[in-house]
Amino acid sequence: MTSKLAARACVTAAAAAAGLWLSSALADEGARPDFTGVWRNYVAGPGDPGLGGGTAIAANQVVLTPAGQAAVDAFRALTEGTDYSAGAYCVGAGMPGSMLGSGPYPMEIIQRPEQITVIYEAHAEIRRIFVGERADEIDPADVFPERNGFSVAHWEGDTLVVETDHLVEQVDSRYPHSDQATIVERYTLSTEDMGEGEPPKVVLTAELTMTDPVFLAEPYVTTKKWQQVPQGRLFNYECAEPQWLDAIEMLEAGESPPLPLGAAPAEN
C-alpha cells in the first residue's frame, strides 16, 4: 500500500471511528449522544484565540434594565481600581460564566442517564444537571439557590435541553443577573473533518439564552463551542493553597498570619 493510500485509509478509519463514537452513544429512546469526556475551548484553526465563542462576548453586550445597571454600577464603585474580585477570593464564576468563560481551563463531563455532572478545572466548580425522572423527583422547594443554580434537563432527539433557575444575584460577573434569571441551554454534538491524515474533531455546541425580568432589558443569547480532548484529564485546582503555604511560612517565622474570613481565633 502506498503512503497516500495508507494515509487515506487512516482518515477513513478515523472518520468511521468518530461516526461509531457518536452512533454508539445513542440510546434506545432516541438519539442521545454521550457527552462524557474532557473538553476545551473550541479552536477553529490557525489564528483563532480559542475562546469558543461565548468568552468573546463583551459585558456591554448584555443589555441591562435601569435596575440592573444601577446594581452593576454600585458594585463597580466598590471594586473598580482594586484587586477585589470573586476569583481572588476563590469563588467560582457561577452560571452562565462557568460555561461561557473558563479561560484556558478545560471541563470534564460525566454522563449518566439520570444525571450529568460538569466539573470545571477552574476553581474546581461542580455543576449537577438532573435528567428526566430524576429531575421530577426533586421538590423545587428543597433547592437552595446558588451561583450555578439548579439545573434540570430533557432530551429533544439528539439535543440536550438544560433549564437553570434558583440562581443568586450576581453583579461580579461579565454576565450580571438577578436571582430571578433563568437560563436555557441546548447542547449538540458534531464532528469536523480535519483533513488528510488527521482524525475528525469532536465538537460540543451550546446555544444559551438567559432571561431576567429584573436585570435584563432583553434576553441574552450566545453560542459556545468546545472540542474534545482525547484521553484528557483535569488537574486539581487548589485556589486557596498558596495562601495556606504562605501562612505556614509565617508561622515558621514566628509571625501570626491573618485568619481566613469567618474564622475565629482559638481560645487559650
DRENPA-3360 file (N, C-alpha, C; in nm, 2 decimals, always signed):
BEGIN
1 = MTSKLAAR = +0.08/-0.12/+0.00/+0.00/+0.00/+0.00/+0.09/+0.12/+0.00 ~ +0.06/+0.22/-0.09/+0.14/+0.34/-0.10/+0.11/+0.42/+0.03 ~ +0.20/+0.52/+0.05/+0.19/+0.61/+0.17/+0.06/+0.69/+0.16 ~ +0.02/+0.73/+0.03/-0.10/+0.81/+0.01/-0.22/+0.73/+0.04 ~ -0.22/+0.60/-0.01/-0.34/+0.51/+0.02/-0.34/+0.48/+0.17 ~ -0.23/+0.47/+0.23/-0.23/+0.44/+0.38/-0.28/+0.56/+0.45 ~ -0.25/+0.68/+0.41/-0.30/+0.80/+0.48/-0.45/+0.81/+0.46 ~ -0.50/+0.78/+0.34/-0.64/+0.78/+0.32/-0.71/+0.67/+0.40;
9 = ACVTAAAA = -0.65/+0.56/+0.42/-0.71/+0.45/+0.50/-0.72/+0.50/+0.64 ~ -0.62/+0.57/+0.69/-0.62/+0.62/+0.83/-0.73/+0.72/+0.85 ~ -0.75/+0.81/+0.75/-0.85/+0.91/+0.76/-0.99/+0.84/+0.76 ~ -1.01/+0.74/+0.67/-1.13/+0.67/+0.66/-1.16/+0.60/+0.80 ~ -1.06/+0.54/+0.85/-1.08/+0.47/+0.98/-1.11/+0.56/+1.09 ~ -1.04/+0.68/+1.09/-1.07/+0.78/+1.20/-1.21/+0.83/+1.18 ~ -1.25/+0.86/+1.06/-1.39/+0.91/+1.04/-1.49/+0.81/+1.08 ~ -1.46/+0.68/+1.05/-1.56/+0.58/+1.09/-1.56/+0.57/+1.24;
17 = AAGLWLSS = -1.44/+0.58/+1.30/-1.44/+0.57/+1.45/-1.52/+0.68/+1.51 ~ -1.51/+0.80/+1.45/-1.58/+0.92/+1.51/-1.73/+0.89/+1.49 ~ -1.77/+0.84/+1.37/-1.91/+0.81/+1.35/-1.96/+0.70/+1.44 ~ -1.88/+0.60/+1.47/-1.92/+0.50/+1.56/-1.93/+0.55/+1.70 ~ -1.84/+0.64/+1.73/-1.84/+0.70/+1.87/-1.97/+0.77/+1.89 ~ -2.02/+0.85/+1.79/-2.14/+0.92/+1.80/-2.26/+0.82/+1.80 ~ -2.26/+0.72/+1.71/-2.37/+0.63/+1.70/-2.38/+0.54/+1.82 ~ -2.27/+0.50/+1.87/-2.27/+0.41/+1.98/-2.32/+0.47/+2.11;
25 = ALADEGAR = -2.32/+0.60/+2.11/-2.37/+0.68/+2.23/-2.52/+0.70/+2.22 ~ -2.59/+0.65/+2.12/-2.73/+0.68/+2.10/-2.81/+0.57/+2.18 ~ -2.91/+0.62/+2.26/-2.99/+0.54/+2.35/-3.11/+0.49/+2.27 ~ -3.18/+0.38/+2.33/-3.29/+0.33/+2.26/-3.41/+0.43/+2.25 ~ -3.42/+0.52/+2.34/-3.53/+0.61/+2.34/-3.50/+0.74/+2.25 ~ -3.42/+0.72/+2.15/-3.39/+0.83/+2.06/-3.25/+0.86/+2.06 ~ -3.21/+0.96/+1.97/-3.07/+0.99/+1.96/-3.02/+1.07/+2.08 ~ -2.94/+1.00/+2.16/-2.89/+1.07/+2.28/-2.74/+1.05/+2.29;
33 = PDFTGVWR = -2.67/+1.15/+2.24/-2.52/+1.14/+2.24/-2.47/+1.14/+2.38 ~ -2.35/+1.08/+2.40/-2.28/+1.08/+2.53/-2.18/+1.19/+2.53 ~ -2.19/+1.28/+2.62/-2.10/+1.40/+2.63/-1.99/+1.37/+2.72 ~ -1.97/+1.25/+2.77/-1.87/+1.21/+2.87/-1.73/+1.24/+2.80 ~ -1.64/+1.31/+2.88/-1.51/+1.33/+2.83/-1.46/+1.47/+2.88 ~ -1.34/+1.50/+2.84/-1.28/+1.63/+2.88/-1.29/+1.72/+2.75 ~ -1.32/+1.85/+2.78/-1.35/+1.94/+2.67/-1.27/+2.07/+2.70 ~ -1.22/+2.13/+2.59/-1.15/+2.26/+2.60/-1.22/+2.35/+2.50;
41 = NYVAGPGD = -1.19/+2.48/+2.51/-1.25/+2.58/+2.42/-1.22/+2.54/+2.28 ~ -1.32/+2.56/+2.19/-1.31/+2.53/+2.05/-1.21/+2.62/+1.98 ~ -1.12/+2.56/+1.90/-1.03/+2.64/+1.81/-1.06/+2.61/+1.67 ~ -1.10/+2.71/+1.59/-1.14/+2.69/+1.46/-1.03/+2.66/+1.37 ~ -0.91/+2.72/+1.40/-0.79/+2.70/+1.31/-0.68/+2.80/+1.35 ~ -0.58/+2.80/+1.27/-0.47/+2.90/+1.30/-0.52/+3.04/+1.31 ~ -0.47/+3.11/+1.42/-0.51/+3.25/+1.44/-0.63/+3.26/+1.53 ~ -0.71/+3.15/+1.55/-0.82/+3.16/+1.64/-0.77/+3.16/+1.78;
49 = PGLGGGTA = -0.81/+3.26/+1.86/-0.76/+3.27/+2.00/-0.82/+3.16/+2.09 ~ -0.91/+3.08/+2.04/-0.96/+2.96/+2.12/-1.05/+3.01/+2.23 ~ -1.14/+3.10/+2.20/-1.23/+3.15/+2.30/-1.36/+3.07/+2.30 ~ -1.39/+2.99/+2.20/-1.51/+2.91/+2.19/-1.63/+2.99/+2.16 ~ -1.62/+3.12/+2.14/-1.74/+3.20/+2.10/-1.79/+3.28/+2.22 ~ -1.84/+3.21/+2.32/-1.90/+3.28/+2.43/-1.82/+3.37/+2.51 ~ -1.69/+3.33/+2.53/-1.60/+3.42/+2.61/-1.57/+3.55/+2.54 ~ -1.59/+3.56/+2.41/-1.56/+3.68/+2.34/-1.67/+3.78/+2.35;
57 = IAANQVVL = -1.78/+3.74/+2.41/-1.89/+3.84/+2.42/-1.86/+3.94/+2.53 ~ -1.85/+4.06/+2.50/-1.82/+4.17/+2.60/-1.94/+4.20/+2.69 ~ -1.90/+4.25/+2.81/-2.01/+4.27/+2.91/-2.11/+4.37/+2.86 ~ -2.07/+4.47/+2.78/-2.16/+4.57/+2.73/-2.26/+4.52/+2.63 ~ -2.25/+4.39/+2.59/-2.35/+4.33/+2.50/-2.46/+4.27/+2.58 ~ -2.45/+4.26/+2.71/-2.56/+4.23/+2.80/-2.65/+4.35/+2.82 ~ -2.77/+4.36/+2.77/-2.85/+4.48/+2.77/-2.92/+4.49/+2.91 ~ -2.89/+4.58/+2.99/-2.94/+4.59/+3.13/-3.06/+4.68/+3.14;
65 = TPAGQAAV = -3.15/+4.65/+3.23/-3.25/+4.75/+3.27/-3.19/+4.85/+3.36 ~ -3.26/+4.96/+3.39/-3.21/+5.06/+3.48/-3.17/+5.00/+3.62 ~ -3.26/+4.90/+3.66/-3.23/+4.84/+3.79/-3.10/+4.76/+3.78 ~ -3.08/+4.68/+3.67/-2.96/+4.60/+3.66/-2.84/+4.69/+3.65 ~ -2.85/+4.80/+3.57/-2.73/+4.89/+3.55/-2.69/+4.95/+3.69 ~ -2.79/+4.99/+3.77/-2.77/+5.05/+3.90/-2.70/+4.95/+3.99 ~ -2.74/+4.83/+3.99/-2.67/+4.73/+4.07/-2.53/+4.70/+4.03 ~ -2.50/+4.70/+3.90/-2.37/+4.68/+3.85/-2.28/+4.80/+3.88;
73 = DAFRALTE = -2.34/+4.92/+3.86/-2.26/+5.04/+3.89/-2.22/+5.05/+4.03 ~ -2.31/+5.01/+4.12/-2.28/+5.01/+4.27/-2.17/+4.92/+4.30 ~ -2.17/+4.80/+4.24/-2.06/+4.70/+4.26/-1.93/+4.76/+4.21 ~ -1.93/+4.81/+4.09/-1.81/+4.86/+4.03/-1.75/+4.98/+4.11 ~ -1.84/+5.06/+4.17/-1.80/+5.17/+4.25/-1.72/+5.12/+4.37 ~ -1.75/+5.01/+4.42/-1.68/+4.95/+4.53/-1.55/+4.89/+4.50 ~ -1.54/+4.83/+4.38/-1.42/+4.74/+4.34/-1.33/+4.80/+4.23 ~ -1.38/+4.90/+4.15/-1.30/+4.94/+4.04/-1.17/+5.00/+4.09;
81 = GTDYSAGA = -1.06/+4.96/+4.02/-0.93/+5.01/+4.06/-0.87/+4.94/+4.18 ~ -0.93/+4.83/+4.22/-0.88/+4.75/+4.33/-0.85/+4.60/+4.27 ~ -0.80/+4.52/+4.36/-0.78/+4.38/+4.32/-0.89/+4.29/+4.37 ~ -0.99/+4.35/+4.42/-1.10/+4.27/+4.48/-1.19/+4.21/+4.37 ~ -1.20/+4.08/+4.37/-1.29/+4.01/+4.27/-1.33/+3.88/+4.33 ~ -1.43/+3.82/+4.27/-1.48/+3.69/+4.32/-1.37/+3.59/+4.31 ~ -1.30/+3.59/+4.20/-1.19/+3.49/+4.17/-1.08/+3.50/+4.27 ~ -1.05/+3.63/+4.31/-0.94/+3.65/+4.41/-0.97/+3.58/+4.54;
89 = YCVGAGMP = -1.10/+3.57/+4.57/-1.14/+3.50/+4.69/-1.18/+3.36/+4.67 ~ -1.14/+3.30/+4.56/-1.16/+3.16/+4.53/-1.31/+3.13/+4.51 ~ -1.38/+3.22/+4.46/-1.52/+3.20/+4.43/-1.54/+3.17/+4.28 ~ -1.61/+3.06/+4.25/-1.63/+3.03/+4.11/-1.71/+3.13/+4.03 ~ -1.71/+3.12/+3.90/-1.78/+3.21/+3.82/-1.93/+3.20/+3.83 ~ -1.99/+3.08/+3.85/-2.13/+3.07/+3.85/-2.19/+3.08/+3.71 ~ -2.31/+3.04/+3.70/-2.38/+3.04/+3.56/-2.42/+3.19/+3.53 ~ -2.41/+3.23/+3.40/-2.36/+3.14/+3.29/-2.21/+3.15/+3.27;
97 = GSMLGSGP = -2.14/+3.23/+3.36/-2.00/+3.25/+3.34/-1.92/+3.12/+3.34 ~ -1.96/+3.02/+3.42/-1.88/+2.90/+3.44/-1.88/+2.82/+3.30 ~ -1.99/+2.83/+3.22/-1.99/+2.77/+3.09/-1.93/+2.85/+2.98 ~ -1.94/+2.98/+2.99/-1.90/+3.07/+2.88/-1.76/+3.12/+2.90 ~ -1.71/+3.13/+3.01/-1.58/+3.20/+3.03/-1.48/+3.13/+3.12 ~ -1.44/+3.01/+3.10/-1.34/+2.95/+3.19/-1.20/+2.97/+3.15 ~ -1.18/+3.06/+3.05/-1.04/+3.08/+3.00/-0.98/+2.96/+2.94 ~ -0.85/+2.93/+2.97/-0.79/+2.82/+2.91/-0.82/+2.69/+2.98;
105 = YPMEIIQR = -0.89/+2.70/+3.09/-0.91/+2.58/+3.17/-1.02/+2.49/+3.11 ~ -1.00/+2.36/+3.11/-1.09/+2.26/+3.05/-1.20/+2.23/+3.15 ~ -1.30/+2.15/+3.10/-1.40/+2.09/+3.19/-1.42/+1.95/+3.15 ~ -1.47/+1.87/+3.25/-1.50/+1.73/+3.23/-1.65/+1.71/+3.25 ~ -1.70/+1.63/+3.16/-1.84/+1.59/+3.17/-1.85/+1.44/+3.20 ~ -1.93/+1.40/+3.30/-1.96/+1.26/+3.33/-2.11/+1.24/+3.32 ~ -2.15/+1.16/+3.22/-2.29/+1.15/+3.19/-2.34/+1.01/+3.24 ~ -2.45/+1.02/+3.31/-2.53/+0.90/+3.34/-2.67/+0.93/+3.30;
113 = PEQITVIY = -2.76/+0.83/+3.28/-2.89/+0.85/+3.23/-2.97/+0.95/+3.32 ~ -2.95/+0.95/+3.45/-3.03/+1.03/+3.54/-2.96/+1.16/+3.58 ~ -2.83/+1.18/+3.55/-2.75/+1.29/+3.60/-2.63/+1.32/+3.51 ~ -2.61/+1.44/+3.47/-2.49/+1.48/+3.40/-2.41/+1.57/+3.50 ~ -2.29/+1.54/+3.53/-2.20/+1.62/+3.62/-2.10/+1.69/+3.53 ~ -2.09/+1.82/+3.55/-1.98/+1.90/+3.49/-1.89/+1.95/+3.59 ~ -1.76/+1.92/+3.57/-1.65/+1.96/+3.66/-1.56/+2.06/+3.59 ~ -1.55/+2.18/+3.64/-1.47/+2.28/+3.58/-1.33/+2.28/+3.65;
121 = EAHAEIRR = -1.23/+2.27/+3.57/-1.09/+2.27/+3.64/-1.08/+2.40/+3.72 ~ -1.12/+2.52/+3.66/-1.11/+2.65/+3.72/-1.19/+2.65/+3.85 ~ -1.13/+2.67/+3.96/-1.19/+2.68/+4.09/-1.26/+2.55/+4.14 ~ -1.24/+2.44/+4.06/-1.30/+2.31/+4.09/-1.45/+2.32/+4.11 ~ -1.51/+2.40/+4.03/-1.66/+2.41/+4.03/-1.72/+2.28/+3.99 ~ -1.83/+2.25/+4.04/-1.91/+2.13/+4.00/-2.05/+2.17/+3.98 ~ -2.10/+2.13/+3.87/-2.24/+2.15/+3.83/-2.31/+2.02/+3.81 ~ -2.43/+2.00/+3.87/-2.50/+1.88/+3.85/-2.63/+1.91/+3.78;
129 = IFVGERAD = -2.66/+1.83/+3.67/-2.78/+1.85/+3.59/-2.86/+1.73/+3.60 ~ -2.98/+1.74/+3.65/-3.07/+1.62/+3.68/-3.15/+1.60/+3.55 ~ -3.16/+1.48/+3.51/-3.22/+1.45/+3.38/-3.35/+1.36/+3.40 ~ -3.45/+1.39/+3.33/-3.57/+1.31/+3.32/-3.64/+1.29/+3.45 ~ -3.67/+1.16/+3.48/-3.75/+1.13/+3.61/-3.67/+1.17/+3.73 ~ -3.54/+1.17/+3.73/-3.46/+1.21/+3.85/-3.49/+1.36/+3.87 ~ -3.50/+1.44/+3.77/-3.54/+1.58/+3.79/-3.68/+1.60/+3.85 ~ -3.77/+1.52/+3.80/-3.91/+1.53/+3.85/-3.92/+1.49/+4.00;
137 = EIDPADVF = -3.82/+1.41/+4.05/-3.83/+1.36/+4.19/-3.79/+1.47/+4.29 ~ -3.72/+1.58/+4.24/-3.67/+1.68/+4.33/-3.77/+1.79/+4.35 ~ -3.81/+1.82/+4.47/-3.90/+1.93/+4.50/-3.83/+2.06/+4.50 ~ -3.87/+2.15/+4.41/-3.80/+2.28/+4.40/-3.80/+2.36/+4.53 ~ -3.89/+2.33/+4.62/-3.89/+2.40/+4.75/-3.77/+2.36/+4.83 ~ -3.71/+2.24/+4.80/-3.60/+2.19/+4.88/-3.46/+2.24/+4.81 ~ -3.47/+2.32/+4.71/-3.35/+2.36/+4.64/-3.29/+2.49/+4.69 ~ -3.16/+2.49/+4.72/-3.10/+2.61/+4.78/-3.04/+2.69/+4.67;
145 = PERNGFSV = -3.07/+2.82/+4.66/-3.02/+2.90/+4.55/-2.86/+2.91/+4.56 ~ -2.80/+2.91/+4.45/-2.65/+2.92/+4.44/-2.60/+2.98/+4.31 ~ -2.47/+3.00/+4.30/-2.42/+3.07/+4.19/-2.44/+2.99/+4.06 ~ -2.44/+2.86/+4.06/-2.46/+2.78/+3.94/-2.61/+2.74/+3.93 ~ -2.69/+2.77/+4.03/-2.83/+2.75/+4.02/-2.87/+2.60/+4.03 ~ -2.99/+2.57/+3.99/-3.04/+2.43/+3.99/-3.08/+2.40/+3.85 ~ -3.02/+2.29/+3.79/-3.04/+2.26/+3.65/-3.11/+2.12/+3.63 ~ -3.21/+2.12/+3.55/-3.28/+2.00/+3.51/-3.27/+1.99/+3.35;
153 = AHWEGDTL = -3.28/+1.87/+3.30/-3.27/+1.86/+3.16/-3.36/+1.75/+3.10 ~ -3.39/+1.76/+2.97/-3.46/+1.66/+2.90/-3.40/+1.66/+2.76 ~ -3.44/+1.55/+2.69/-3.38/+1.53/+2.55/-3.49/+1.56/+2.45 ~ -3.45/+1.63/+2.35/-3.53/+1.65/+2.23/-3.45/+1.59/+2.11 ~ -3.47/+1.46/+2.08/-3.39/+1.40/+1.98/-3.25/+1.38/+2.03 ~ -3.15/+1.44/+1.95/-3.01/+1.43/+1.99/-2.97/+1.56/+2.06 ~ -3.06/+1.64/+2.10/-3.03/+1.77/+2.17/-3.06/+1.76/+2.31 ~ -2.97/+1.79/+2.40/-3.00/+1.80/+2.54/-3.04/+1.94/+2.58;
161 = VVETDHLV = -3.16/+1.96/+2.63/-3.21/+2.09/+2.67/-3.20/+2.10/+2.82 ~ -3.12/+2.20/+2.87/-3.10/+2.22/+3.01/-3.16/+2.35/+3.05 ~ -3.24/+2.35/+3.16/-3.30/+2.47/+3.22/-3.25/+2.49/+3.36 ~ -3.21/+2.62/+3.38/-3.15/+2.65/+3.51/-3.22/+2.77/+3.58 ~ -3.25/+2.75/+3.70/-3.31/+2.86/+3.78/-3.25/+2.85/+3.92 ~ -3.31/+2.91/+4.02/-3.26/+2.91/+4.16/-3.12/+2.97/+4.16 ~ -3.10/+3.07/+4.08/-2.97/+3.14/+4.08/-2.97/+3.25/+4.19 ~ -2.85/+3.30/+4.23/-2.84/+3.41/+4.32/-2.80/+3.53/+4.24;
169 = EQVDSRYP = -2.83/+3.65/+4.29/-2.79/+3.77/+4.22/-2.64/+3.78/+4.20 ~ -2.60/+3.81/+4.08/-2.45/+3.82/+4.05/-2.43/+3.95/+3.98 ~ -2.35/+4.04/+4.04/-2.31/+4.16/+3.98/-2.16/+4.16/+3.96 ~ -2.09/+4.05/+4.01/-1.95/+4.04/+3.99/-1.91/+3.95/+3.87 ~ -1.99/+3.96/+3.77/-1.97/+3.87/+3.65/-1.98/+3.96/+3.53 ~ -1.92/+3.91/+3.42/-1.94/+3.98/+3.29/-2.08/+3.96/+3.23 ~ -2.16/+3.87/+3.30/-2.30/+3.84/+3.26/-2.38/+3.86/+3.38 ~ -2.40/+3.99/+3.43/-2.48/+4.01/+3.55/-2.62/+3.97/+3.54;
177 = HSDQATIV = -2.68/+3.92/+3.65/-2.82/+3.89/+3.65/-2.87/+3.89/+3.79 ~ -3.00/+3.89/+3.81/-3.07/+3.89/+3.94/-3.10/+3.75/+3.98 ~ -3.16/+3.73/+4.09/-3.20/+3.60/+4.14/-3.32/+3.55/+4.07 ~ -3.38/+3.63/+3.98/-3.50/+3.59/+3.90/-3.46/+3.54/+3.76 ~ -3.33/+3.53/+3.73/-3.29/+3.49/+3.60/-3.31/+3.34/+3.58 ~ -3.34/+3.31/+3.45/-3.34/+3.17/+3.41/-3.26/+3.15/+3.28 ~ -3.20/+3.03/+3.27/-3.11/+3.01/+3.16/-3.15/+2.88/+3.09 ~ -3.16/+2.88/+2.96/-3.18/+2.76/+2.88/-3.06/+2.74/+2.79;
185 = ERYTLSTE = -3.01/+2.61/+2.79/-2.90/+2.57/+2.71/-2.94/+2.45/+2.62 ~ -2.90/+2.45/+2.50/-2.93/+2.34/+2.40/-2.79/+2.29/+2.35 ~ -2.76/+2.16/+2.39/-2.64/+2.10/+2.36/-2.65/+2.00/+2.25 ~ -2.55/+2.01/+2.15/-2.55/+1.91/+2.05/-2.40/+1.87/+2.02 ~ -2.39/+1.75/+1.96/-2.25/+1.70/+1.92/-2.24/+1.70/+1.77 ~ -2.12/+1.72/+1.73/-2.09/+1.71/+1.58/-1.94/+1.68/+1.56 ~ -1.90/+1.65/+1.44/-1.76/+1.62/+1.41/-1.72/+1.71/+1.29 ~ -1.60/+1.74/+1.29/-1.54/+1.82/+1.18/-1.42/+1.75/+1.11;
193 = DMGEGEPP = -1.42/+1.75/+0.98/-1.31/+1.69/+0.91/-1.19/+1.78/+0.92 ~ -1.08/+1.72/+0.97/-0.96/+1.80/+0.98/-0.86/+1.78/+0.87 ~ -0.89/+1.71/+0.77/-0.80/+1.69/+0.65/-0.73/+1.56/+0.65 ~ -0.66/+1.53/+0.55/-0.60/+1.41/+0.52/-0.50/+1.37/+0.64 ~ -0.51/+1.26/+0.69/-0.42/+1.21/+0.79/-0.45/+1.25/+0.93 ~ -0.56/+1.33/+0.95/-0.59/+1.38/+1.08/-0.73/+1.32/+1.12 ~ -0.74/+1.28/+1.25/-0.88/+1.24/+1.30/-0.97/+1.35/+1.30 ~ -1.10/+1.32/+1.29/-1.20/+1.43/+1.30/-1.20/+1.49/+1.44;
201 = KVVLTAEL = -1.24/+1.62/+1.44/-1.26/+1.69/+1.57/-1.40/+1.67/+1.62 ~ -1.41/+1.63/+1.74/-1.55/+1.62/+1.80/-1.58/+1.75/+1.87 ~ -1.70/+1.80/+1.84/-1.73/+1.94/+1.88/-1.86/+1.93/+1.96 ~ -1.86/+2.00/+2.08/-1.98/+2.02/+2.16/-2.02/+2.16/+2.15 ~ -2.15/+2.19/+2.11/-2.20/+2.32/+2.09/-2.32/+2.35/+2.19 ~ -2.32/+2.46/+2.25/-2.43/+2.50/+2.34/-2.48/+2.64/+2.29 ~ -2.61/+2.64/+2.27/-2.69/+2.76/+2.24/-2.75/+2.81/+2.37 ~ -2.72/+2.92/+2.42/-2.76/+2.96/+2.55/-2.84/+3.09/+2.54;
209 = TMTDPVFL = -2.95/+3.09/+2.62/-3.04/+3.20/+2.63/-3.07/+3.23/+2.78 ~ -3.04/+3.35/+2.82/-3.06/+3.39/+2.96/-3.17/+3.50/+2.96 ~ -3.27/+3.48/+3.04/-3.38/+3.59/+3.05/-3.38/+3.63/+3.20 ~ -3.42/+3.75/+3.22/-3.42/+3.80/+3.36/-3.51/+3.93/+3.36 ~ -3.63/+3.92/+3.42/-3.72/+4.03/+3.42/-3.67/+4.15/+3.50 ~ -3.57/+4.13/+3.59/-3.53/+4.24/+3.67/-3.40/+4.31/+3.62 ~ -3.30/+4.23/+3.57/-3.18/+4.29/+3.53/-3.16/+4.31/+3.38 ~ -3.23/+4.23/+3.30/-3.21/+4.23/+3.15/-3.32/+4.29/+3.08;
217 = AEPYVTTK = -3.29/+4.39/+2.99/-3.39/+4.45/+2.91/-3.43/+4.36/+2.79 ~ -3.35/+4.27/+2.76/-3.38/+4.17/+2.65/-3.31/+4.04/+2.68 ~ -3.35/+3.93/+2.63/-3.28/+3.80/+2.65/-3.13/+3.81/+2.60 ~ -3.05/+3.75/+2.68/-2.91/+3.74/+2.64/-2.89/+3.61/+2.57 ~ -2.84/+3.61/+2.44/-2.83/+3.49/+2.36/-2.69/+3.48/+2.31 ~ -2.63/+3.36/+2.32/-2.50/+3.34/+2.27/-2.48/+3.19/+2.24 ~ -2.37/+3.16/+2.17/-2.33/+3.02/+2.14/-2.19/+3.00/+2.19 ~ -2.17/+2.88/+2.25/-2.03/+2.85/+2.30/-2.00/+2.71/+2.24;
225 = KWQQVPQG = -1.87/+2.69/+2.20/-1.83/+2.56/+2.14/-1.71/+2.51/+2.21 ~ -1.70/+2.38/+2.23/-1.58/+2.32/+2.29/-1.54/+2.20/+2.19 ~ -1.41/+2.16/+2.21/-1.37/+2.04/+2.13/-1.32/+1.94/+2.23 ~ -1.34/+1.82/+2.20/-1.30/+1.71/+2.29/-1.15/+1.69/+2.30 ~ -1.10/+1.66/+2.42/-0.95/+1.64/+2.44/-0.94/+1.49/+2.45 ~ -0.89/+1.42/+2.35/-0.88/+1.27/+2.36/-0.79/+1.23/+2.48 ~ -0.83/+1.14/+2.56/-0.76/+1.09/+2.67/-0.72/+1.21/+2.77 ~ -0.80/+1.31/+2.77/-0.78/+1.43/+2.85/-0.81/+1.40/+3.00;
233 = RLFNYECA = -0.75/+1.48/+3.09/-0.78/+1.47/+3.23/-0.76/+1.61/+3.29 ~ -0.83/+1.64/+3.40/-0.82/+1.76/+3.47/-0.71/+1.76/+3.57 ~ -0.66/+1.88/+3.60/-0.57/+1.89/+3.72/-0.65/+1.95/+3.84 ~ -0.60/+1.91/+3.96/-0.66/+1.97/+4.08/-0.63/+2.12/+4.08 ~ -0.74/+2.20/+4.12/-0.72/+2.34/+4.13/-0.75/+2.38/+4.27 ~ -0.64/+2.40/+4.35/-0.65/+2.43/+4.49/-0.63/+2.58/+4.50 ~ -0.73/+2.66/+4.49/-0.72/+2.80/+4.48/-0.66/+2.86/+4.61 ~ -0.70/+2.81/+4.72/-0.65/+2.87/+4.85/-0.52/+2.81/+4.90;
241 = EPQWLDAI = -0.46/+2.72/+4.82/-0.34/+2.66/+4.87/-0.22/+2.75/+4.89 ~ -0.20/+2.85/+4.79/-0.09/+2.94/+4.81/-0.10/+3.02/+4.94 ~ -0.23/+3.06/+4.97/-0.25/+3.14/+5.10/-0.21/+3.05/+5.22 ~ -0.25/+2.92/+5.21/-0.22/+2.83/+5.32/-0.06/+2.81/+5.33 ~ +0.01/+2.80/+5.22/+0.15/+2.78/+5.23/+0.22/+2.91/+5.28 ~ +0.17/+3.02/+5.24/+0.22/+3.15/+5.30/+0.20/+3.15/+5.45 ~ +0.08/+3.11/+5.49/+0.05/+3.11/+5.64/+0.15/+3.02/+5.71 ~ +0.18/+2.90/+5.66/+0.28/+2.81/+5.72/+0.42/+2.88/+5.73;
249 = EMLEAGES = +0.46/+2.95/+5.62/+0.59/+3.01/+5.63/+0.59/+3.12/+5.74 ~ +0.48/+3.19/+5.75/+0.47/+3.30/+5.86/+0.48/+3.23/+6.00 ~ +0.41/+3.12/+6.01/+0.41/+3.05/+6.14/+0.55/+3.01/+6.18 ~ +0.62/+2.95/+6.08/+0.76/+2.90/+6.10/+0.85/+3.02/+6.13 ~ +0.81/+3.14/+6.09/+0.90/+3.26/+6.11/+0.86/+3.33/+6.24 ~ +0.76/+3.26/+6.32/+0.71/+3.32/+6.44/+0.61/+3.43/+6.43 ~ +0.56/+3.45/+6.31/+0.46/+3.55/+6.28/+0.32/+3.49/+6.29 ~ +0.22/+3.58/+6.30/+0.08/+3.54/+6.30/+0.01/+3.57/+6.17;
257 = PPLPLGAA = -0.01/+3.48/+6.09/-0.08/+3.51/+5.96/-0.23/+3.54/+5.98 ~ -0.28/+3.62/+5.89/-0.43/+3.65/+5.91/-0.51/+3.53/+5.89 ~ -0.62/+3.52/+5.97/-0.71/+3.41/+5.96/-0.80/+3.42/+5.84 ~ -0.85/+3.31/+5.78/-0.94/+3.32/+5.67/-1.07/+3.39/+5.72 ~ -1.14/+3.45/+5.62/-1.27/+3.51/+5.65/-1.36/+3.42/+5.72 ~ -1.42/+3.46/+5.83/-1.51/+3.38/+5.91/-1.45/+3.30/+6.01 ~ -1.32/+3.29/+6.02/-1.25/+3.20/+6.12/-1.23/+3.29/+6.25 ~ -1.25/+3.22/+6.36/-1.23/+3.29/+6.49/-1.11/+3.24/+6.55;
265 = PAEN = -1.03/+3.33/+6.62/-0.91/+3.29/+6.69/-0.94/+3.18/+6.79 ~ -0.85/+3.09/+6.81/-0.87/+2.98/+6.91/-0.86/+3.04/+7.05 ~ -0.94/+2.98/+7.14/-0.94/+3.03/+7.28/-0.83/+2.96/+7.35 ~ -0.76/+3.03/+7.44/-0.65/+2.98/+7.52/-0.70/+2.91/+7.64;
% end
